[in-house]
Amino acid sequence: MSESGTLGRPAEILLVEDNGDDALLAQHAFAKVELPHQLRFVSDGEQALALLRKQGEFQAAPRPDLILLDLNMPGTDGREVLKQVKDDNDLRRIPVVVLTTSESQIDLILTYNAHANAYLVKPLDFDEWKKLVEGLMHFWFRMVKHPPILG
């Protein structure tokens, strides 16, 4: 397997997170990962959908290979973003990992019913964030085979 993992190029990751502290922890954890990647960050669901649809300021943004999606955000929340991604023929193949503080069984069931690819509860400290990010990157970009990017 190449240094770039199964994609043969750096992985494009979209982090959708409205909590600045969580976003910063995630960004620092991704900075420690050796697998080549580009982490893009948006702070709300509207920006995420605009990026995914290449609208406005995001016209030149590359299509992400993985979306890390917070559920509880003001405005267009993660549940709505997930629904719109999975209902869109051009976007539905992008894996969506829900990354939330919610340990609610209802949230867990509803997000899997909406076709989330995984549901993870946010870690509380940096070491746990680092382990989570390393595990995600290893699984999604060393082990999983990806279809070609369309659009």
Secondary structure, 3 states (H helix, E strand, C coil): CCCCHHHCCCEEEEEECCCHHHHHHHHHHHHCCCCCEEEEEECCHHHHHHHHCCCHHHCCCCCCCEEEECCCCCCCCHHHHHHHHHHCCCCCCCCEEEEECCCCHHHHHHHHHCCCCEEEECCCCHHHHHHHHHHHHHHHHHHCCCCCCCC
